[in-house]
Structures are given as C-alpha cells and as structure tokens.
Amino acid sequence: MQLTNAEHVTARPSFTRRKRLLILVSVMALIDFLVFKHGPGLNLFILSVLLTAAVLLAAARPPSPLAAVAYLAFSSFAAAPLLEAPSVSGLIISMVAVVLVALAAARLLPKRPTAIPFVVLRFMPVIPIRLAETWSQYSASHPGQSILGTTLRSLSGWMFPLGMALVFLLLLSAGNPLIEMGLHNIDLRLLLNLIDVGRAAFWLVAAVFIWSLIRPRLIRRCRRRPMQEPADSSPARRFLNHTVLVRSLWLFNLLFAAQTLLDGTYLWGGAELPAGMSHAQYAHRGAYTLVATVLLAAAFVLIAMRRGGPGDHSRLIRTLVISWIIQNVLLCLSSMLRLDLYVETYSLTGLRIAAGIWMGLVAAGLVFILLRIAQRRSNQWLISMNFLTLAVVLYLCAFLDFSAIIARFNVENSMRPDHQGEPLDIEYLFSLGPSAIPALDLYMSTPIDTSQRQLASDARRWMARNVERGSNDWRGWSYRKHRIQNYLRATALNER
C-alpha cells in the first residue's frame, strides 16, 4: 500500500504547490457562497461534487478523463439523497464518497475492498492536523522566504507576553476598581463588527477539511510487538479454554432457548398473558434490552471463535456457537415484533423507527458472524461487510421522508375500528414539520371530535404558513420541499 503523498513524484513541486493553494482559496470562496448562512438544500449536493472536482484538479497525477468522469459520477450518486432532502445520513455518505475519491486520486486506496474501511479510519485522525502539519513542513524547509511566514513567526513571539499580560490585567482589575471601570468602558462592538468571527471560524474549518482532501495522508500502522510468552499461555486463553467455552455455550443456549420459547408462546403464538399485563407491556419490556443482550452475545462469539483459539479447532464449540447465533437472530426478530406490537398501541416515533433499523442491522451482523465462522473468514472481512451494510442502509434511509411515514402511520392506525391504544397526538405530528400536512388532511377528512379537528386545523395552518414564509433561495432547494409546496398549491386550488 502506498503511504507517500503523490506530490513527491512530480517534476515541478512548486507549480503543484501553487496550484493546490489556488484551488484551496477558490473552493473556500465557493463554499462560503454556497453554505455560509444559507439553509441546507441543493447547496450540499453541489458542495459534494465541488469537493470531488477540487480533489481531481489538485491531484499530482491527474486521472484520465474517463476516470475523472467515473469519480464525479460516483460522487454524484453518493450525494443523490441530498437532492431529495438534506439529512445527516446523506451528508455522511456524500463526504465519505469524497474521501474515497481523494484517497483513490492519491493512490492510497488498497487493492482489497475489505481493507478500505481501515484505510478510511486511518485517514480520519489526520484531518484536523493536516493543514498545520503542511505549514510546519513548509516553514522548516523555507526559512525566511515567506512574508506571511515571517509575520506569523513575529506574532508568535508576542503570544505568550500578551497572554500573560492579559491574565495580569484581569487580576489587577479584580483588585482595582479604576482598572475595572476602564475595562468596562471599552466598547468591543466596533471591533467585532469589523471582524466576522463566525465567518473566520467557518473558513478555518473549511480550509482544514479541504486541505486534508487535497493532500491526504494516512497515520502509520502500529507494529505488533513480539509476544513475550507463547500464545497458549496468555491469560485470555487460559481463562477461555475449551472446557469453559463448552460450559458457557451450553448454558447460554439453554437460557436463550427458554427466551425463544416464551416469545414463541406469547408473541408469535398470541397466548394470553398473566393478569395485569398486556402484549404491549410485554413487548416494551424487552424491545431494547434484548438488543443489548444480542450485542453482548456477538462480542462473546468473536472472542470464542478467534483465530487459533479453542473454538477454531473444536467441532462441538462451532456447533454450539452456530446454534447460539441462530437463537440470537430469532431474538432480534422477536425484538422487532415486540416493537411492532408496542407501536400499534402507542403510535410510531422517529426513535422507534431508528430502533427497528438498528435491530435489523444487529440481525444482519449476526448473519455475517455466522458466515464468517462457516467460511472461515477474517475479522477484517466481518467488519467490512458490516460497514458496507451500514452504508447501504444510511444511503437508502436518506431518501425516505420518515416524518411523512410516521404521520401517515399514526393517522391510519388511529382510524382503525379496532384501535384501542392512545389517541392521535396532534402536537407530535406538528413537531414533525410540513411533511405531516398530507396526513393531517387525511385525518380531518374523517369524522372526528370537534376539538381534535380544531387542533389539527391549527397545526396544519401553522405548518403551511411556515412553508410559505420559508426562503426561496435556490441554495436551499430540495425535492422534498418542492413536493410539499406543490401539494399546498394544489390543495389551495381545490379549496377554492
């Protein structure tokens, strides 16, 4: 794997350095125009493509036109959820794609796909220090050749004296009312009006991130120290020996079998619970804690089936582990059913959707552990498959309007004839934002209580007014916002 920067192989490093500096300043100015003090929307998609283009232009060995088009297409595809609506998951996926392009342009990506997550993790810690590191290297190799460098070095000599003088001034003001009065009479507003601290901080953060993409570097790998004692005599292996693992796995399988039997009887089979306990209460008691149990079980499986350990050579341990993993998958499915029963009674929320997605990811992780054991894969493969699954889920979720899904489900659930849970929470629908307007219209089209209708009407009117008052700046455009605006115009025409 190549760990050097691409600029070391160029014939004209000074030209490359100037080109990168020009790209840095230009991109910072464009980002300021697109993002600073503007609402998120279309500008985030353009930002992702802009950063990708900057990385390709700043590469010491620019890629071929076909490769550049492929990189830009990859970045645009990754940032596509930001066209639907700005979201944290969409922004994360788009920025990870930009990082991958930067590493590929610098020839730092490994040939094995399973090693890519580890390379990205080795790149992340370098981001905050890359710009300062480059400046330090340049100052050391070009002493006295830069007016800016000389100015900064001169100012750095005043930092400690001025800092200590400020400390003494504050101490003296605490004991001298005249000094305190003089400090209070100093008006700093004029200085603050001249210096936009927020914009300066924004430019600094942008410069740090952009420079780390233009000149990527990876932290060095830690070399493994030779073992001082044989592997078989290590404390972990003495503790988790063959006998301990077999006994543990037998007990764990029996405990989980009892839990699976109870869930099969009361959740899947619908058997009547003891007096005073509803299915919703039974479901809520285990929806989240059982996932924590599964995660702990997964960690134990990884330790038990480590390379060279007792579980790696014992057919009995492998059989017990596989049986236990299957029961853990069933436990995840039971947790999802518990959550579904609870939602039917107490409505749907964003946190409960996140919990359901998390349970699905945990179940997928357990299946990957099962495949790792069956196919004798490495932990690197296991981690890479989990990272890939997480990236795919985040990417797909960024396209979904969960606020609209929640509002629609809660309204339809409250309208069911056999609904016996909590009444529709209008205030919670209001907190979901304009995406809940179509669901509220559906709710008000049915026979409901007068007070509920008035509350829903007020909430709808306030949300529609917020949409009308919203900024029409093209930088904040999103397809989701465009759809809700068209919906409001269409309903307004129908009402007329």
C-alpha positions as CSV (number, residue, x, y, z in Angstrom):
1,M,0.0,0.0,0.0
2,Q,1.4,3.4,-0.9
3,L,1.7,5.7,2.0
4,T,3.5,8.7,0.5
5,N,1.9,11.8,-1.0
6,A,1.6,12.0,-4.7
7,E,3.3,15.3,-5.0
8,H,6.7,13.8,-4.2
9,V,6.9,12.2,-7.7
10,T,6.1,15.4,-9.6
11,A,8.6,17.2,-11.7
12,R,7.6,20.7,-10.6
13,P,6.6,20.6,-7.0
14,S,6.4,24.4,-6.7
15,F,3.9,24.6,-9.5
16,T,1.8,21.8,-7.9
17,R,2.0,23.7,-4.6
18,R,0.8,26.9,-6.1
19,K,-2.0,25.1,-8.0
20,R,-3.2,23.5,-4.8
21,L,-3.1,26.8,-2.9
22,L,-5.2,28.4,-5.7
23,I,-7.6,25.5,-5.6
24,L,-7.9,25.8,-1.8
25,V,-8.7,29.5,-1.8
26,S,-11.1,29.2,-4.7
27,V,-13.0,26.3,-3.2
28,M,-13.2,28.0,0.2
29,A,-14.7,31.1,-1.5
30,L,-17.3,28.9,-3.4
31,I,-18.2,27.1,-0.2
32,D,-18.7,30.4,1.6
33,F,-21.0,31.5,-1.2
34,L,-22.9,28.2,-1.2
35,V,-23.2,27.2,2.5
36,F,-22.4,30.1,4.9
37,K,-25.5,31.4,6.5
38,H,-27.7,29.6,4.0
39,G,-30.2,26.8,4.7
40,P,-29.2,23.3,3.7
41,G,-30.6,22.0,0.4
42,L,-29.3,21.8,-3.1
43,N,-26.1,23.6,-2.0
44,L,-25.0,20.4,-0.1
45,F,-25.2,18.3,-3.3
46,I,-23.2,20.9,-5.2
47,L,-20.7,21.0,-2.3
48,S,-20.0,17.3,-2.6
49,V,-19.5,17.5,-6.4
50,L,-17.3,20.6,-6.0
51,L,-15.0,18.9,-3.5
52,T,-14.7,15.9,-5.8
53,A,-13.7,18.2,-8.7
54,A,-11.2,20.0,-6.5
55,V,-9.6,16.8,-5.4
56,L,-9.2,15.6,-9.0
57,L,-7.8,19.0,-10.1
58,A,-5.3,19.1,-7.3
59,A,-4.0,15.5,-7.8
60,A,-0.3,15.4,-8.5
61,R,-1.1,12.9,-11.3
62,P,-4.5,14.0,-12.7
63,P,-6.7,11.0,-13.6
64,S,-7.6,10.3,-17.2
65,P,-10.8,12.0,-18.5
66,L,-12.7,8.7,-18.3
67,A,-11.6,8.1,-14.7
68,A,-12.4,11.7,-13.8
69,V,-16.0,11.2,-15.1
70,A,-16.3,7.9,-13.2
71,Y,-15.2,9.6,-10.0
72,L,-17.6,12.5,-10.5
73,A,-20.4,10.1,-11.3
74,F,-19.6,8.1,-8.1
75,S,-19.7,11.2,-6.0
76,S,-22.9,12.4,-7.6
77,F,-24.6,9.0,-7.0
78,A,-23.5,9.1,-3.3
79,A,-24.8,12.6,-2.9
80,A,-28.1,11.9,-4.6
81,P,-30.0,11.6,-1.3
82,L,-29.2,15.3,-0.7
83,L,-31.4,16.2,-3.7
84,E,-34.3,14.5,-2.0
85,A,-33.8,16.4,1.2
86,P,-30.8,17.5,3.4
87,S,-30.1,14.9,6.1
88,V,-27.2,13.9,8.3
89,S,-27.1,10.4,6.8
90,G,-27.0,11.8,3.3
91,L,-24.2,14.2,4.2
92,I,-22.1,11.5,5.8
93,I,-22.4,9.2,2.8
94,S,-21.5,12.0,0.4
95,M,-18.5,13.1,2.4
96,V,-17.3,9.5,2.7
97,A,-17.5,9.2,-1.1
98,V,-15.4,12.4,-1.4
99,V,-12.8,10.9,1.0
100,L,-12.7,7.7,-1.1
101,V,-12.1,9.7,-4.3
102,A,-9.4,11.7,-2.6
103,L,-7.6,8.5,-1.4
104,A,-8.0,6.9,-4.8
105,A,-6.6,10.0,-6.6
106,A,-3.6,9.9,-4.2
107,R,-3.2,6.2,-4.8
108,L,-3.7,5.4,-1.1
109,L,-6.7,3.0,-1.5
110,P,-5.8,-0.7,-1.1
111,K,-6.5,-3.2,-3.8
112,R,-8.5,-5.4,-1.4
113,P,-12.0,-3.9,-0.9
114,T,-12.2,-5.4,2.6
115,A,-9.3,-3.2,3.7
116,I,-11.0,0.1,2.6
117,P,-12.8,0.8,5.9
118,F,-9.5,0.5,7.8
119,V,-7.8,2.9,5.4
120,V,-10.6,5.4,5.9
121,L,-10.2,5.1,9.6
122,R,-6.5,5.7,9.3
123,F,-7.3,8.9,7.3
124,M,-9.9,10.4,9.7
125,P,-7.5,11.3,12.6
126,V,-5.2,13.2,10.2
127,I,-7.9,15.6,9.0
128,P,-7.6,18.2,11.9
129,I,-3.8,18.4,11.8
130,R,-3.0,18.1,8.1
131,L,-3.0,21.8,7.3
132,A,-0.9,22.7,10.3
133,E,1.5,19.8,9.5
134,T,1.9,21.1,5.9
135,W,2.6,24.6,7.1
136,S,5.1,23.4,9.6
137,Q,6.9,21.4,7.0
138,Y,6.9,24.3,4.6
139,S,8.3,26.7,7.2
140,A,11.0,24.3,8.1
141,S,12.1,23.9,4.5
142,H,11.8,27.6,3.5
143,P,13.1,29.6,6.4
144,G,12.7,33.4,5.9
145,Q,11.4,33.1,2.3
146,S,7.8,34.0,3.0
147,I,6.5,37.3,4.1
148,L,3.5,35.7,5.7
149,G,5.7,33.1,7.4
150,T,7.9,35.9,8.8
151,T,4.9,37.9,10.0
152,L,3.4,34.8,11.7
153,R,6.7,33.9,13.4
154,S,7.0,37.5,14.7
155,L,3.4,37.4,16.0
156,S,4.0,34.0,17.6
157,G,6.8,35.7,19.7
158,W,4.2,38.0,21.2
159,M,1.6,35.4,22.0
160,F,3.0,34.4,25.4
161,P,3.8,38.0,26.6
162,L,0.4,39.3,25.5
163,G,-1.4,36.3,27.0
164,M,0.3,36.7,30.4
165,A,-0.3,40.5,30.3
166,L,-4.0,39.9,29.8
167,V,-4.1,37.5,32.7
168,F,-2.3,40.1,35.0
169,L,-4.7,42.8,33.7
170,L,-7.7,40.7,34.7
171,L,-6.2,40.0,38.1
172,L,-5.5,43.7,38.7
173,S,-9.0,44.7,37.6
174,A,-10.4,42.4,40.3
175,G,-8.4,44.4,42.9
176,N,-8.5,47.9,41.4
177,P,-12.0,49.5,40.7
178,L,-10.4,52.1,38.4
179,I,-9.0,49.5,36.1
180,E,-12.2,47.5,36.2
181,M,-14.2,50.7,35.3
182,G,-11.8,51.4,32.4
183,L,-12.2,47.9,31.0
184,H,-16.0,48.1,31.2
185,N,-15.9,51.4,29.3
186,I,-14.1,49.7,26.3
187,D,-16.6,49.2,23.5
188,L,-15.6,46.0,21.6
189,R,-18.6,46.1,19.3
190,L,-16.8,48.2,16.7
191,L,-14.0,45.6,16.6
192,L,-16.4,42.8,16.4
193,N,-18.3,44.5,13.6
194,L,-15.1,44.7,11.6
195,I,-14.2,41.0,12.3
196,D,-16.8,38.4,11.5
197,V,-15.7,35.7,14.0
198,G,-18.2,33.2,12.7
199,R,-17.1,33.5,9.1
200,A,-13.4,33.3,10.1
201,A,-14.1,30.1,12.0
202,F,-16.1,28.7,9.1
203,W,-13.2,29.5,6.7
204,L,-10.7,27.9,9.1
205,V,-12.7,24.6,9.4
206,A,-13.3,24.6,5.6
207,A,-9.6,25.1,4.9
208,V,-8.6,22.3,7.3
209,F,-11.0,19.8,5.7
210,I,-10.3,20.8,2.1
211,W,-6.5,20.6,2.6
212,S,-6.8,17.2,4.1
213,L,-8.6,16.1,0.9
214,I,-6.2,17.8,-1.5
215,R,-3.1,16.3,0.3
216,P,-4.4,13.2,2.0
217,R,-2.2,11.2,4.3
218,L,-2.7,8.1,6.5
219,I,-1.4,7.6,10.0
220,R,1.2,4.9,10.3
221,R,0.3,1.4,11.3
222,C,1.4,0.3,14.8
223,R,3.9,-2.5,14.5
224,R,3.0,-5.5,16.5
225,R,5.4,-6.3,19.3
226,P,6.7,-9.9,19.6
227,M,4.9,-11.9,22.2
228,Q,6.9,-12.5,25.3
229,E,5.1,-15.7,26.1
230,P,3.6,-18.5,24.0
231,A,0.1,-17.8,22.7
232,D,-1.3,-20.8,24.6
233,S,-0.1,-19.4,27.9
234,S,-1.7,-16.0,27.6
235,P,-4.2,-15.0,30.3
236,A,-7.1,-14.8,27.9
237,R,-6.6,-18.2,26.5
238,R,-6.0,-19.8,29.9
239,F,-9.3,-18.3,31.1
240,L,-11.4,-19.1,28.0
241,N,-10.2,-22.6,27.5
242,H,-12.1,-25.5,25.8
243,T,-13.9,-26.5,29.0
244,V,-15.0,-23.0,29.9
245,L,-16.3,-22.3,26.4
246,V,-18.3,-25.5,26.2
247,R,-19.9,-25.0,29.6
248,S,-20.7,-21.4,28.8
249,L,-22.2,-22.1,25.4
250,W,-24.4,-24.9,26.8
251,L,-25.8,-22.6,29.5
252,F,-26.2,-19.7,27.0
253,N,-28.1,-21.9,24.6
254,L,-30.4,-23.2,27.3
255,L,-31.2,-19.6,28.5
256,F,-31.8,-18.3,25.0
257,A,-33.9,-21.4,24.2
258,A,-36.2,-20.5,27.2
259,Q,-36.4,-16.9,26.0
260,T,-37.2,-18.1,22.4
261,L,-39.9,-20.4,23.8
262,L,-41.6,-17.7,25.8
263,D,-41.6,-15.3,22.8
264,G,-42.9,-18.1,20.6
265,T,-45.7,-18.7,23.0
266,Y,-46.8,-15.1,23.9
267,L,-45.6,-13.1,20.9
268,W,-45.8,-15.3,17.9
269,G,-48.5,-17.7,19.2
270,G,-50.6,-14.9,20.8
271,A,-51.2,-16.8,24.1
272,E,-52.9,-14.9,26.9
273,L,-50.5,-13.2,29.3
274,P,-50.8,-13.2,33.1
275,A,-53.5,-10.9,34.6
276,G,-52.5,-7.2,34.6
277,M,-50.0,-7.5,31.7
278,S,-50.8,-6.5,28.1
279,H,-49.0,-7.6,25.0
280,A,-47.8,-4.0,24.6
281,Q,-46.3,-4.0,28.1
282,Y,-44.7,-7.4,27.4
283,A,-43.2,-6.1,24.1
284,H,-42.0,-2.8,25.6
285,R,-40.1,-4.6,28.4
286,G,-37.7,-6.3,26.0
287,A,-37.7,-4.3,22.8
288,Y,-34.4,-2.5,23.6
289,T,-32.7,-4.6,26.3
290,L,-32.8,-7.7,24.2
291,V,-30.8,-5.9,21.5
292,A,-28.1,-5.1,24.1
293,T,-28.1,-8.8,25.1
294,V,-27.6,-9.8,21.4
295,L,-24.7,-7.3,21.1
296,L,-23.0,-8.8,24.2
297,A,-23.5,-12.2,22.8
298,A,-21.9,-11.2,19.5
299,A,-18.9,-9.9,21.3
300,F,-18.6,-13.2,23.2
301,V,-18.8,-15.2,19.9
302,L,-16.0,-13.2,18.3
303,I,-13.8,-13.9,21.3
304,A,-14.7,-17.5,21.4
305,M,-14.1,-18.0,17.7
306,R,-10.9,-16.1,17.5
307,R,-8.2,-17.4,15.2
308,G,-6.1,-20.1,16.8
309,G,-8.4,-20.4,19.9
310,P,-10.2,-23.5,21.2
311,G,-13.3,-22.7,19.2
312,D,-11.4,-22.6,16.0
313,H,-10.5,-26.3,16.2
314,S,-13.4,-27.8,18.1
315,R,-16.4,-29.1,16.1
316,L,-18.6,-29.1,19.3
317,I,-17.8,-25.5,20.1
318,R,-18.5,-24.5,16.5
319,T,-21.9,-26.3,16.6
320,L,-22.9,-24.7,19.9
321,V,-21.8,-21.2,18.6
322,I,-23.8,-21.6,15.4
323,S,-26.9,-22.8,17.4
324,W,-26.5,-19.8,19.7
325,I,-26.1,-17.3,16.8
326,I,-29.3,-18.7,15.2
327,Q,-31.1,-18.1,18.5
328,N,-29.7,-14.6,18.7
329,V,-31.1,-13.9,15.2
330,L,-34.5,-15.2,16.4
331,L,-34.2,-12.9,19.4
332,C,-33.6,-9.9,17.1
333,L,-36.7,-10.9,15.2
334,S,-38.7,-11.2,18.4
335,S,-37.4,-7.7,19.4
336,M,-38.7,-6.3,16.2
337,L,-42.1,-8.0,16.7
338,R,-42.2,-6.6,20.3
339,L,-41.5,-3.1,18.8
340,D,-44.3,-3.6,16.3
341,L,-46.8,-4.6,19.0
342,Y,-45.8,-1.6,21.1
343,V,-46.1,0.8,18.1
344,E,-49.6,-0.4,17.3
345,T,-50.7,0.6,20.8
346,Y,-48.6,3.7,21.5
347,S,-48.0,5.0,17.9
348,L,-44.9,5.4,15.8
349,T,-42.0,7.8,16.5
350,G,-38.6,8.5,15.0
351,L,-36.8,6.8,17.8
352,R,-38.9,3.7,17.4
353,I,-38.1,3.6,13.6
354,A,-34.4,4.0,14.5
355,A,-34.7,1.2,17.0
356,G,-36.2,-1.1,14.3
357,I,-33.5,-0.3,11.8
358,W,-30.9,-0.9,14.5
359,M,-32.4,-4.3,15.3
360,G,-32.2,-5.2,11.6
361,L,-28.6,-4.2,11.4
362,V,-27.8,-6.3,14.5
363,A,-29.5,-9.3,13.0
364,A,-27.5,-8.8,9.7
365,G,-24.3,-8.5,11.8
366,L,-25.1,-11.9,13.4
367,V,-25.7,-13.5,10.0
368,F,-22.3,-12.1,8.9
369,I,-20.7,-13.7,12.0
370,L,-22.4,-17.0,11.1
371,L,-20.9,-16.7,7.5
372,R,-17.5,-15.8,9.0
373,I,-17.5,-19.0,11.0
374,A,-18.8,-21.2,8.3
375,Q,-16.5,-19.8,5.6
376,R,-13.5,-19.2,8.0
377,R,-13.3,-15.5,7.0
378,S,-11.2,-12.9,8.8
379,N,-12.4,-10.3,11.3
380,Q,-11.4,-7.7,8.6
381,W,-14.0,-9.2,6.2
382,L,-16.6,-9.2,9.0
383,I,-16.0,-5.5,9.8
384,S,-16.0,-4.6,6.1
385,M,-19.3,-6.3,5.5
386,N,-20.9,-4.5,8.5
387,F,-19.6,-1.2,7.2
388,L,-21.0,-1.9,3.8
389,T,-24.4,-2.8,5.2
390,L,-24.4,0.3,7.3
391,A,-23.5,2.5,4.3
392,V,-26.3,1.0,2.2
393,V,-28.9,1.4,4.9
394,L,-27.9,5.0,5.6
395,Y,-28.0,5.7,1.8
396,L,-31.4,4.3,1.4
397,C,-32.8,5.9,4.6
398,A,-31.6,9.3,3.3
399,F,-34.2,9.1,0.5
400,L,-37.1,8.3,2.9
401,D,-39.3,11.0,4.4
402,F,-39.6,9.5,7.9
403,S,-41.7,12.4,9.1
404,A,-44.4,11.7,6.4
405,I,-44.2,7.9,7.1
406,I,-44.7,8.4,10.8
407,A,-47.5,10.9,10.4
408,R,-49.3,8.7,7.9
409,F,-49.0,5.5,10.0
410,N,-50.2,7.2,13.2
411,V,-53.2,8.7,11.4
412,E,-54.2,5.4,9.8
413,N,-53.5,3.5,13.0
414,S,-55.8,5.8,15.0
415,M,-58.5,5.5,12.3
416,R,-58.7,1.7,12.6
417,P,-62.0,0.4,14.0
418,D,-60.2,-2.0,16.3
419,H,-57.7,0.6,17.6
420,Q,-57.6,0.5,21.4
421,G,-54.4,2.4,22.1
422,E,-53.6,6.1,22.7
423,P,-55.5,8.7,20.6
424,L,-53.7,10.6,17.9
425,D,-51.1,13.0,19.2
426,I,-51.6,16.2,17.1
427,E,-48.8,18.0,18.9
428,Y,-46.3,15.3,17.9
429,L,-47.5,15.5,14.3
430,F,-46.9,19.2,14.4
431,S,-43.4,18.7,15.6
432,L,-42.7,16.5,12.5
433,G,-42.9,19.6,10.3
434,P,-44.6,20.2,7.0
435,S,-44.2,16.6,5.9
436,A,-47.1,15.8,8.2
437,I,-49.6,18.1,6.4
438,P,-51.0,15.4,4.0
439,A,-51.6,13.0,6.9
440,L,-53.4,15.8,8.8
441,D,-55.6,16.4,5.8
442,L,-56.4,12.7,5.7
443,Y,-57.2,12.8,9.4
444,M,-59.5,15.8,9.0
445,S,-61.4,14.2,6.1
446,T,-62.9,11.6,8.5
447,P,-65.5,12.1,11.3
448,I,-63.6,13.2,14.3
449,D,-64.1,15.1,17.5
450,T,-64.6,18.9,17.1
451,S,-61.7,19.7,19.5
452,Q,-59.4,17.4,17.7
453,R,-60.4,18.8,14.3
454,Q,-59.7,22.4,15.5
455,L,-56.3,21.3,16.9
456,A,-55.4,19.6,13.7
457,S,-56.6,22.6,11.6
458,D,-54.5,25.0,13.7
459,A,-51.4,22.8,13.4
460,R,-51.9,22.5,9.6
461,R,-52.3,26.2,9.2
462,W,-49.1,27.0,11.1
463,M,-47.1,24.5,9.2
464,A,-48.4,25.7,5.8
465,R,-47.6,29.3,6.9
466,N,-44.0,28.3,7.7
467,V,-43.6,26.7,4.3
468,E,-44.9,29.9,2.6
469,R,-42.6,32.1,4.8
470,G,-39.6,29.9,4.0
471,S,-36.7,31.1,2.0
472,N,-36.9,30.7,-1.8
473,D,-33.1,30.8,-2.2
474,W,-32.1,28.2,-4.8
475,R,-29.3,27.0,-2.5
476,G,-31.9,25.7,0.0
477,W,-34.0,23.9,-2.7
478,S,-34.8,20.2,-2.2
479,Y,-37.1,17.9,-4.0
480,R,-39.0,17.1,-0.7
481,K,-39.6,20.8,-0.1
482,H,-40.7,21.2,-3.7
483,R,-43.2,18.4,-3.4
484,I,-44.8,19.9,-0.3
485,Q,-45.1,23.3,-1.9
486,N,-46.8,21.8,-4.9
487,Y,-49.1,19.9,-2.6
488,L,-50.1,23.1,-0.8
489,R,-50.8,24.9,-4.0
490,A,-52.9,22.0,-5.3
491,T,-55.0,21.8,-2.1
492,A,-55.4,25.6,-2.1
493,L,-56.8,25.4,-5.6
494,N,-59.2,22.6,-4.7
495,E,-60.5,24.6,-1.7
496,R,-61.3,27.5,-4.0
